[in-house]
Amino acid sequence: MHRQTLAVWVLVITEPIGNFVEYCHLALIYRPEIFMKRHSKQAGFTIIELLVSMGLGLTLIAGAVNVFIQSNRSAQQDEQISIMLDNGRFIMRLVGRELAMAGYWGKYLDVATISEHASVNVGTDCGNGVDDWAMDLRGVEILNNVTTATVAANFNCLPSASIVAGSDILGIKRVADNETADGSIDGGTMYLRTNGAGAQLFMGGGAGTPPALGGDEVNWAYMPTIFYLRDYAVTPGDNLPSLCRAFLNSTSPPDMENQCLVDGVEDLQIEFGVDTDRDFVADYYTGSPTAAEMINSVAARIHILVRSVDSVPNYLNDKTYVLGTKNVAAANDSFYRRVFSTTILLRNPTNLTGLGA
């Protein structure tokens, strides 16, 4: 036994408790090693213990970081898929609704007898440079598998150099679903006024408007629209194809104005169902109908290919897609894609090209 330790035990045995406490107090001040030496052998960790604990800590941290990365990646994928699905559903509702209403002229059937009031004036039209488009009351026009040249030759208000080649362009003319009262007519907006026996197009706010037809007169806002795909969304070269439209605005005079609606739309294909035996059931579908086939069309199929707006890390899309009769090769990139298809019943088939056209 150590000498100092022995002395402590001797004091415990021989000295009163008060003297022992005093001795311990003095020893702690002047000879702390008597009390600390035994404990110093047990303080702290060895190098091996430190390395093991550090390794376990790093393993736990690495696991947590990996879980965070995987969760973040999964959240990004879910977000891109959600946006893509929402865009596809919106397009189906929008284009499907317009096709279903194509050729609707406010309960007036004899399209060939619709006249134009003196107030009618269109600034920038969208024809071929010779014939007007906005005032040609054909309910539906389709330009199949377009090229820059075919777009420029048929729709001079569209950005022909930026059109997605191989897609379809869909032109629709109709009036609004709801009537417009005389007191609610907007200046610069074009309307169709009908009384059941006749119909006339006029410009809201123009001199001598609304025209007096007699009888029970009703106004319907005129809504010509062209749907097409542009190869960029905001800036040329951003490689984000978008669904756009050209529509008749309310400037004075009104112009066909371009507006993009949905990003990430890579292809649009339209097929018309032709009824050959007058039973109101499509006997076959075609993507490039003739005028005679358009008159006999009772349904339409819409096919769109929508992709995610942003690429998805560590994802390779090597799938091929089918849009009606068109096959789309694999892009082998990092974008999610999905095909949306639906069949629409044409509610006004006899008005698609106008009676007598």
TORSE-471829 format. One line per 10 residues: number of its first residue (from 1); their letters; for each residue x, y, z of N, C-alpha, C. Coordinates in steps of 0.05 Angstrom, whole numbers, plus 5000, padded with zeros to 4 digits. Example, Ala and Ser with C-alpha at 12.3 -4.5 7.8 and 13.67 -1.06 7.14 Angstrom:
2
1 = as = 5264 4886 5156 5246 4910 5156 5264 4934 5156; 5257 4955 5142 5273 4979 5143 5258 5001 5157 $
! end
This chain:
357
1 = mhrqtlavwv = 5017 4976 5000 5000 5000 5000 5017 5025 5000; 5008 5045 4985 5023 5070 4983 5025 5083 5011; 5048 5098 5015 5054 5110 5041 5032 5130 5049; 5025 5148 5030 5005 5168 5037 4978 5155 5043; 4971 5135 5027 4945 5121 5032 4945 5109 5060; 4968 5097 5068 4970 5085 5094 4966 5106 5116; 4978 5129 5111 4975 5150 5131 4946 5159 5134; 4931 5159 5113 4903 5166 5114 4888 5146 5131; 4893 5121 5126 4879 5100 5141 4887 5101 5171; 4911 5108 5177 4919 5111 5205 4904 5133 5218 $
11 = lvitepignf = 4901 5155 5204 4885 5178 5214 4856 5170 5219; 4845 5155 5200 4818 5146 5204 4814 5131 5230; 4834 5114 5235 4832 5097 5258 4838 5112 5284; 4859 5129 5284 4869 5140 5309 4860 5167 5315; 4852 5183 5296 4846 5211 5301 4815 5214 5303; 4808 5235 5318 4779 5242 5318 4770 5250 5290; 4745 5249 5286 4734 5254 5259 4740 5283 5250; 4739 5302 5268 4745 5330 5261 4773 5333 5251; 4793 5321 5265 4820 5323 5256 4824 5310 5229; 4810 5288 5224 4812 5273 5198 4801 5291 5175 $
21 = veychlaliy = 4779 5304 5180 4768 5321 5159 4787 5344 5153; 4799 5355 5174 4818 5377 5170 4842 5367 5154; 4851 5343 5160 4874 5332 5146 4868 5328 5116; 4844 5318 5111 4836 5313 5083 4835 5339 5067; 4824 5360 5081 4822 5386 5068 4850 5397 5061; 4869 5394 5080 4896 5404 5074 4910 5387 5053; 4905 5361 5053 4917 5343 5034 4906 5349 5006; 4881 5355 5004 4869 5361 4978 4881 5387 4966; 4888 5405 4983 4900 5430 4974 4929 5426 4966; 4945 5413 4984 4974 5412 4979 4982 5386 4966 $
31 = rpeifmkrhs = 4967 5364 4969 4975 5339 4956 4951 5326 4942; 4940 5339 4921 4916 5328 4908 4921 5301 4895; 4946 5295 4889 4951 5270 4875 4944 5246 4892; 4942 5250 4919 4935 5228 4936 4907 5218 4929; 4889 5237 4923 4861 5230 4917 4856 5225 4887; 4871 5238 4871 4866 5238 4842 4880 5216 4827; 4900 5205 4838 4917 5186 4824 4901 5161 4816; 4885 5151 4834 4870 5127 4829 4849 5132 4807; 4836 5156 4808 4816 5162 4788 4827 5169 4761; 4851 5180 4760 4863 5187 4734 4867 5163 4716 $
41 = kqagftiiel = 4869 5140 4728 4873 5116 4712 4847 5108 4697; 4823 5119 4706 4797 5111 4695 4785 5134 4678; 4796 5157 4676 4784 5180 4662 4788 5178 4632; 4767 5189 4615 4769 5191 4586 4766 5164 4572; 4771 5164 4544 4768 5141 4527 4795 5135 4514; 4798 5110 4507 4822 5102 4493 4819 5110 4464; 4841 5110 4448 4840 5116 4420 4822 5097 4405; 4822 5072 4412 4805 5053 4399 4776 5059 4403; 4769 5066 4429 4742 5073 4435 4733 5098 4420; 4750 5118 4417 4744 5142 4402 4739 5136 4373 $
51 = lvsmglgltl = 4756 5119 4361 4753 5112 4333 4727 5096 4328; 4721 5078 4346 4696 5063 4343 4672 5081 4345; 4672 5099 4365 4649 5117 4368 4646 5136 4344; 4669 5146 4334 4668 5163 4310 4658 5148 4286; 4666 5123 4283 4657 5107 4260 4627 5103 4262; 4616 5096 4286 4588 5093 4289 4572 5119 4283; 4584 5141 4292 4571 5167 4287 4569 5174 4258; 4592 5169 4244 4592 5175 4215 4573 5157 4200; 4571 5132 4209 4552 5113 4196 4524 5123 4199; 4517 5132 4223 4490 5142 4228 4484 5167 4211 $
61 = iagavnvfiq = 4504 5185 4210 4501 5210 4194 4497 5203 4165; 4514 5185 4154 4512 5177 4126 4485 5165 4120; 4474 5149 4138 4448 5137 4134 4426 5159 4134; 4428 5178 4152 4409 5200 4152 4410 5216 4127; 4434 5223 4118 4438 5238 4093 4426 5223 4069; 4431 5197 4068 4421 5181 4046 4390 5180 4046; 4378 5178 4070 4349 5178 4072 4338 5205 4062; 4352 5227 4070 4343 5254 4062 4345 5257 4031; 4367 5248 4019 4370 5250 3990 4349 5234 3976; 4344 5209 3985 4323 5193 3972 4296 5205 3975 $
71 = snrsaqqdeq = 4290 5216 3998 4264 5229 4002 4260 5254 3985; 4282 5269 3982 4281 5293 3966 4277 5286 3936; 4292 5265 3927 4289 5256 3900 4261 5245 3894; 4250 5230 3913 4223 5220 3910 4203 5243 3909; 4207 5264 3926 4189 5287 3925 4190 5301 3898; 4214 5304 3887 4217 5317 3861 4203 5301 3839; 4206 5274 3840 4193 5257 3820 4162 5259 3823; 4153 5259 3847 4124 5261 3852 4113 5288 3842; 4129 5309 3846 4120 5336 3837 4119 5337 3807; 4139 5326 3793 4139 5327 3764 4117 5310 3752 $
81 = isimldngrf = 4112 5287 3764 4090 5270 3754 4063 5284 3759; 4060 5296 3782 4035 5310 3789 4029 5333 3769; 4050 5349 3763 4047 5371 3744 4040 5360 3716; 4053 5339 3708 4049 5327 3682 4020 5317 3680; 4010 5303 3700 3983 5293 3699 3962 5315 3699; 3967 5336 3716 3949 5359 3716 3947 5372 3689; 3971 5376 3676 3971 5389 3650 3956 5372 3629; 3960 5346 3630 3946 5329 3610 3916 5329 3614; 3907 5328 3639 3878 5329 3644 3866 5356 3635; 3881 5378 3640 3871 5404 3633 3868 5406 3602 $
91 = imrlvgrela = 3888 5396 3588 3886 5397 3558 3863 5381 3548; 3859 5357 3559 3837 5340 3551 3810 5355 3555; 3807 5368 3578 3782 5382 3583 3779 5406 3564; 3801 5421 3560 3799 5446 3544 3794 5439 3514; 3811 5423 3502 3808 5417 3474 3783 5401 3469; 3777 5382 3487 3753 5366 3484 3728 5383 3485; 3727 5403 3503 3704 5421 3504 3701 5437 3479; 3724 5447 3469 3722 5464 3444 3713 5447 3420; 3724 5423 3418 3715 5406 3396 3686 5398 3398; 3677 5393 3422 3648 5385 3425 3630 5408 3417 $
101 = magywgkyld = 3639 5433 3422 3622 5457 3416 3628 5468 3388; 3646 5457 3373 3653 5467 3347 3628 5469 3329; 3625 5491 3315 3602 5494 3297 3577 5502 3312; 3579 5511 3337 3555 5520 3351 3551 5550 3345; 3528 5556 3334 3522 5584 3326 3497 5595 3340; 3495 5590 3366 3474 5601 3382 3446 5592 3374; 3443 5566 3370 3417 5554 3362 3408 5562 3334; 3426 5574 3319 3420 5581 3291 3433 5560 3273; 3418 5548 3255 3428 5526 3239 3438 5533 3211; 3425 5552 3199 3431 5558 3171 3456 5577 3169 $
111 = vatisehasv = 3480 5564 3173 3504 5580 3175 3510 5596 3150; 3502 5585 3127 3508 5599 3102 3494 5625 3099; 3473 5630 3114 3459 5655 3112 3467 5676 3133; 3487 5670 3149 3497 5690 3169 3511 5713 3154; 3503 5737 3160 3514 5761 3146 3532 5776 3166; 3546 5796 3155 3564 5813 3171 3553 5842 3171; 3552 5853 3195 3544 5881 3198 3567 5899 3189; 3561 5924 3182 3581 5943 3173 3603 5948 3194; 3597 5943 3219 3616 5948 3240 3638 5927 3241; 3635 5904 3228 3654 5882 3230 3681 5891 3216 $
121 = nvgtdcgngv = 3702 5888 3232 3729 5895 3221 3750 5879 3237; 3766 5863 3224 3787 5848 3237 3814 5859 3228; 3831 5864 3248 3857 5875 3242 3875 5853 3231; 3890 5839 3249 3907 5817 3241 3891 5791 3240; 3886 5781 3216 3871 5756 3213 3891 5733 3213; 3882 5709 3207 3900 5686 3208 3896 5669 3183; 3891 5680 3160 3887 5664 3136 3913 5659 3121; 3910 5654 3096 3933 5648 3079 3945 5672 3064; 3936 5696 3073 3945 5720 3060 3926 5730 3038; 3908 5713 3030 3888 5720 3009 3860 5718 3021 $
131 = ddwamdlrgv = 3854 5695 3033 3827 5690 3044 3828 5695 3074; 3806 5707 3084 3803 5711 3113 3799 5684 3127; 3808 5683 3152 3803 5658 3167 3782 5663 3188; 3785 5684 3203 3767 5689 3226 3738 5691 3218; 3733 5703 3195 3705 5707 3186 3695 5685 3167; 3711 5665 3163 3702 5641 3147 3690 5621 3167; 3664 5618 3167 3650 5605 3189 3650 5575 3186; 3672 5563 3180 3674 5533 3181 3680 5526 3210; 3664 5507 3220 3666 5500 3248 3693 5488 3257; 3705 5472 3239 3730 5458 3246 3749 5458 3222 $
141 = eilnnvttat = 3774 5463 3227 3795 5459 3207 3818 5444 3220; 3830 5425 3205 3852 5409 3215 3874 5410 3195; 3898 5415 3205 3922 5414 3189 3940 5392 3200; 3942 5370 3185 3954 5346 3196 3984 5345 3191; 3999 5336 3212 4028 5332 3210 4042 5356 3197; 4041 5378 3210 4049 5403 3198 4079 5405 3194; 4087 5423 3176 4114 5432 3172 4114 5462 3173; 4138 5473 3174 4140 5503 3174 4127 5514 3149; 4130 5501 3126 4119 5511 3101 4089 5510 3101; 4077 5487 3110 4048 5485 3110 4035 5504 3129 $
151 = vaanfnclps = 4048 5510 3152 4036 5529 3171 4037 5557 3159; 4059 5565 3147 4062 5591 3135 4042 5595 3112; 4036 5574 3098 4018 5576 3075 3988 5577 3083; 3982 5569 3107 3953 5567 3115 3946 5586 3138; 3964 5591 3157 3958 5607 3180 3980 5627 3184; 3977 5651 3172 3999 5670 3173 4001 5686 3200; 3983 5680 3219 3986 5693 3245 4002 5676 3264; 4008 5651 3257 4022 5633 3274 4052 5635 3270; 4068 5629 3291 4098 5630 3288 4107 5605 3274; 4106 5604 3248 4111 5580 3232 4138 5568 3237 $
161 = asivagsdil = 4159 5585 3242 4186 5574 3247 4189 5560 3273; 4170 5564 3292 4172 5552 3318 4151 5531 3323; 4135 5524 3303 4115 5503 3306 4129 5476 3309; 4118 5458 3326 4129 5431 3329 4122 5415 3304; 4142 5408 3289 4137 5394 3264 4125 5366 3269; 4107 5358 3253 4094 5332 3255 4070 5332 3273; 4064 5354 3287 4040 5355 3304 4017 5365 3287; 3993 5366 3298 3969 5376 3284 3962 5404 3294; 3950 5419 3276 3938 5445 3283 3908 5443 3280; 3894 5452 3301 3865 5450 3302 3852 5477 3304 $
171 = gikrvadnet = 3836 5484 3284 3821 5509 3284 3792 5504 3290; 3781 5520 3309 3753 5516 3317 3739 5543 3317; 3715 5544 3306 3699 5568 3307 3672 5561 3320; 3663 5579 3338 3637 5575 3351 3631 5601 3366; 3607 5602 3378 3600 5624 3395 3600 5614 3424; 3598 5632 3443 3599 5625 3471 3575 5608 3479; 3578 5594 3501 3556 5577 3511 3532 5594 3521; 3538 5618 3532 3517 5634 3545 3511 5659 3529; 3486 5667 3531 3477 5692 3517 3488 5716 3531; 3491 5738 3516 3499 5764 3526 3477 5784 3523 $
181 = adgsidggtm = 3468 5796 3544 3447 5816 3543 3457 5841 3529; 3439 5857 3517 3447 5881 3503 3463 5900 3521; 3454 5902 3546 3468 5920 3565 3495 5911 3573; 3503 5886 3567 3528 5875 3576 3548 5871 3552; 3541 5882 3529 3558 5880 3506 3584 5896 3510; 3607 5884 3505 3633 5897 3508 3643 5908 3481; 3653 5933 3482 3665 5944 3458 3689 5930 3450; 3692 5924 3424 3716 5910 3414 3712 5880 3412; 3690 5870 3424 3684 5841 3423 3664 5836 3400; 3669 5815 3385 3651 5809 3363 3629 5790 3373 $
191 = ylrtngagaq = 3604 5795 3363 3581 5779 3371 3566 5769 3347; 3551 5748 3352 3531 5738 3332 3504 5744 3344; 3487 5759 3329 3460 5765 3339 3440 5749 3322; 3423 5735 3336 3403 5718 3322 3375 5723 3333; 3356 5716 3317 3328 5717 3326 3312 5692 3317; 3327 5672 3309 3315 5647 3300 3310 5647 3270; 3304 5670 3258 3299 5671 3230 3323 5681 3214; 3341 5696 3227 3365 5706 3214 3387 5710 3235; 3411 5716 3225 3434 5720 3243 3454 5739 3230; 3467 5755 3247 3486 5775 3236 3509 5779 3256 $
201 = lfmgggagtp = 3533 5779 3246 3557 5785 3262 3560 5815 3264; 3567 5825 3288 3572 5853 3292 3593 5858 3313; 3604 5882 3313 3625 5889 3331 3613 5905 3354; 3617 5896 3379 3607 5911 3402 3618 5939 3403; 3600 5958 3407 3608 5986 3409 3608 6000 3382; 3604 5986 3360 3605 5998 3334 3580 6014 3328; 3581 6031 3308 3558 6048 3301 3536 6030 3291; 3511 6036 3301 3488 6022 3292 3486 5994 3304; 3499 5989 3326 3498 5963 3339 3485 5965 3366; 3473 5943 3375 3469 5918 3361 3448 5922 3339 $
211 = palggdevnw = 3451 5907 3317 3433 5910 3294 3404 5901 3302; 3386 5914 3289 3357 5907 3294 3348 5886 3275; 3343 5862 3286 3334 5839 3269 3304 5835 3273; 3293 5845 3295 3265 5840 3300 3261 5814 3315; 3238 5812 3328 3232 5787 3342 3248 5784 3368; 3253 5760 3376 3267 5754 3401 3297 5753 3395; 3311 5775 3398 3339 5777 3391 3357 5769 3414; 3378 5754 3407 3397 5744 3427 3425 5748 3416; 3444 5755 3434 3473 5759 3427 3490 5737 3438; 3510 5729 3422 3528 5708 3430 3557 5717 3422 $
221 = aymptifylr = 3575 5717 3441 3603 5725 3435 3616 5705 3416; 3629 5715 3396 3642 5699 3376 3670 5691 3385; 3677 5665 3383 3702 5654 3395 3718 5637 3375; 3730 5648 3355 3748 5632 3337 3774 5626 3351; 3784 5601 3350 3808 5593 3364 3824 5573 3347; 3850 5576 3348 3868 5557 3335 3887 5545 3356; 3888 5519 3359 3907 5506 3377 3931 5495 3362; 3955 5499 3373 3979 5490 3360 4001 5486 3381; 4022 5472 3373 4045 5468 3391 4069 5484 3382; 4081 5499 3402 4105 5514 3397 4128 5501 3410 $
231 = dyavtpgdnl = 4152 5502 3398 4175 5487 3408 4190 5500 3431; 4179 5521 3442 4191 5533 3466 4168 5545 3483; 4174 5550 3509 4154 5560 3527 4156 5591 3530; 4179 5600 3538 4183 5629 3544 4203 5641 3525; 4226 5629 3524 4248 5639 3507 4255 5619 3485; 4257 5629 3460 4265 5610 3439 4291 5595 3446; 4289 5569 3442 4312 5552 3449 4311 5540 3477; 4290 5546 3493 4289 5534 3519 4280 5504 3518; 4273 5495 3494 4267 5466 3490 4244 5456 3508; 4225 5473 3514 4202 5464 3529 4177 5469 3512 $
241 = pslcraflns = 4169 5448 3496 4146 5452 3478 4121 5457 3494; 4103 5474 3482 4080 5483 3496 4055 5483 3478; 4032 5478 3490 4007 5482 3476 3999 5511 3476; 3994 5522 3452 3987 5550 3450 3961 5553 3434; 3951 5577 3434 3927 5582 3418 3929 5610 3406; 3915 5614 3384 3910 5640 3372 3881 5645 3375; 3873 5669 3385 3845 5675 3390 3840 5704 3382; 3815 5710 3378 3807 5737 3370 3804 5754 3395; 3822 5774 3398 3821 5791 3423 3801 5813 3420; 3801 5831 3439 3781 5853 3440 3793 5880 3436 $
251 = tsppdmenqc = 3815 5881 3421 3827 5907 3414 3810 5921 3393; 3817 5944 3385 3801 5959 3364 3820 5966 3341; 3817 5952 3318 3800 5929 3313 3812 5904 3326; 3796 5883 3329 3806 5859 3342 3827 5844 3324; 3846 5832 3337 3867 5817 3323 3867 5788 3333; 3878 5771 3316 3884 5743 3325 3910 5744 3341; 3908 5739 3367 3930 5741 3385 3939 5713 3394; 3966 5710 3397 3977 5684 3405 3982 5684 3435; 3976 5661 3447 3979 5658 3476 3985 5628 3482; 4006 5623 3498 4013 5596 3505 4000 5589 3531 $
261 = lvdgvedlqi = 3990 5564 3533 3973 5556 3555 3986 5535 3574; 3998 5515 3563 4008 5492 3579 4036 5485 3569; 4055 5482 3588 4082 5474 3581 4085 5443 3581; 4104 5434 3566 4111 5405 3566 4094 5388 3548; 4081 5400 3527 4065 5384 3509 4081 5379 3483; 4087 5354 3478 4105 5348 3456 4091 5341 3430; 4067 5331 3432 4053 5323 3407 4023 5325 3411; 4009 5332 3389 3980 5334 3388 3971 5321 3363; 3953 5301 3365 3942 5287 3341 3912 5286 3344; 3898 5293 3323 3869 5293 3322 3860 5274 3300 $
271 = efgvdtdrdf = 3840 5257 3306 3828 5240 3286 3798 5244 3287; 3786 5245 3263 3757 5249 3261 3743 5223 3253; 3721 5217 3268 3706 5193 3262 3684 5199 3242; 3685 5185 3219 3667 5190 3197 3645 5170 3197; 3620 5180 3195 3596 5164 3194 3588 5161 3164; 3590 5136 3153 3583 5132 3125 3555 5122 3120; 3541 5114 3141 3514 5102 3137 3492 5117 3152; 3499 5141 3162 3479 5159 3175 3466 5147 3200; 3481 5131 3215 3470 5120 3240 3483 5134 3264; 3497 5156 3259 3510 5172 3280 3531 5157 3296 $
281 = vadyytgspt = 3543 5137 3284 3565 5122 3295 3588 5122 3276; 3612 5129 3286 3635 5131 3268 3642 5104 3257; 3645 5102 3231 3652 5077 3218 3683 5075 3215; 3697 5097 3213 3726 5096 3213 3736 5124 3221; 3762 5125 3229 3774 5150 3237 3797 5157 3218; 3800 5183 3214 3822 5192 3197 3833 5218 3208; 3859 5221 3204 3873 5245 3214 3874 5267 3194; 3867 5261 3169 3867 5282 3148 3842 5280 3132; 3819 5288 3144 3793 5285 3131 3790 5305 3107; 3776 5296 3087 3768 5314 3065 3744 5330 3074 $
291 = aaeminsvaa = 3737 5349 3058 3713 5366 3064 3688 5348 3067; 3685 5329 3049 3662 5311 3051 3663 5294 3076; 3687 5284 3084 3689 5268 3108 3684 5286 3133; 3692 5311 3132 3687 5329 3155 3658 5333 3159; 3643 5336 3137 3614 5340 3139 3601 5316 3153; 3611 5292 3147 3600 5267 3158 3613 5258 3184; 3630 5275 3196 3643 5268 3221 3624 5271 3245; 3624 5251 3262 3606 5252 3285 3621 5250 3311; 3647 5245 3310 3664 5242 3334 3693 5250 3327; 3708 5254 3348 3736 5260 3344 3753 5248 3367 $
301 = rihilvrsvd = 3776 5239 3360 3795 5228 3380 3818 5248 3384; 3824 5253 3409 3846 5271 3416 3868 5255 3428; 3892 5258 3418 3916 5244 3429 3937 5266 3435; 3947 5266 3459 3969 5285 3466 3991 5270 3480; 4016 5279 3476 4039 5268 3490 4050 5291 3508; 4048 5286 3534 4057 5307 3553 4081 5296 3568; 4100 5314 3573 4124 5306 3588 4127 5324 3613; 4144 5315 3632 4149 5331 3655 4164 5357 3647; 4159 5378 3662 4171 5404 3656 4201 5403 3660; 4210 5390 3682 4239 5388 3688 4248 5359 3685 $
311 = svpnylndkt = 4273 5355 3680 4284 5328 3679 4286 5316 3707; 4287 5290 3709 4287 5276 3734 4314 5262 3737; 4331 5268 3758 4357 5255 3761 4355 5225 3763; 4374 5212 3751 4377 5182 3752 4353 5168 3740; 4340 5180 3720 4317 5167 3707 4323 5167 3677; 4319 5145 3664 4322 5142 3635 4296 5134 3623; 4285 5151 3605 4260 5145 3592 4267 5133 3564; 4265 5107 3562 4271 5093 3537 4245 5080 3525; 4222 5092 3532 4197 5081 3523 4189 5094 3496; 4173 5078 3480 4161 5088 3456 4131 5093 3461 $
321 = yvlgtknvaa = 4119 5111 3446 4091 5119 3451 4075 5117 3425; 4049 5112 3428 4031 5110 3406 4009 5131 3409; 4006 5148 3389 3984 5168 3389 3967 5163 3365; 3946 5147 3368 3929 5140 3345 3945 5122 3326; 3949 5133 3302 3964 5118 3282 3994 5126 3281; 4002 5144 3299 4029 5154 3299 4045 5142 3321; 4069 5132 3315 4088 5121 3334 4110 5142 3340; 4115 5145 3366 4136 5164 3374 4159 5148 3386; 4183 5152 3374 4207 5137 3383 4216 5146 3411; 4231 5128 3424 4242 5134 3450 4261 5158 3449 $
331 = andsfyrrvf = 4259 5176 3468 4276 5199 3469 4302 5194 3484; 4302 5173 3501 4326 5165 3517 4337 5189 3532; 4319 5203 3547 4327 5225 3563 4316 5221 3592; 4316 5243 3607 4308 5240 3635 4281 5253 3641; 4263 5254 3622 4237 5266 3626 4215 5245 3627; 4197 5247 3647 4174 5230 3647 4155 5238 3624; 4141 5219 3613 4121 5224 3592 4096 5207 3596; 4074 5217 3585 4050 5201 3586 4032 5210 3562; 4018 5190 3551 3999 5195 3530 3971 5197 3542; 3956 5218 3533 3928 5221 3541 3911 5219 3516 $
341 = sttillrnpt = 3890 5204 3517 3872 5200 3494 3843 5201 3503; 3826 5212 3487 3798 5212 3493 3782 5214 3467; 3757 5206 3467 3739 5208 3444 3717 5227 3451; 3712 5246 3433 3693 5268 3437 3670 5265 3417; 3645 5267 3427 3622 5267 3409 3619 5296 3399; 3618 5299 3372 3614 5325 3360 3584 5332 3361; 3577 5353 3375 3549 5360 3380 3536 5373 3356; 3552 5386 3339 3541 5401 3316 3553 5392 3290; 3551 5366 3283 3565 5356 3260 3558 5369 3233; 3533 5377 3230 3525 5388 3204 3535 5417 3201 $
351 = nltglga = 3545 5429 3223 3556 5456 3221 3586 5458 3220; 3599 5436 3217 3629 5436 3219 3641 5450 3194; 3629 5447 3171 3639 5461 3147 3618 5481 3137; 3595 5483 3150 3574 5501 3141 3556 5487 3121; 3530 5490 3124 3512 5478 3105 3516 5488 3077; 3517 5469 3058 3520 5476 3031 3549 5480 3023; 3568 5476 3041 3597 5479 3035 3606 5455 3018 $
! end
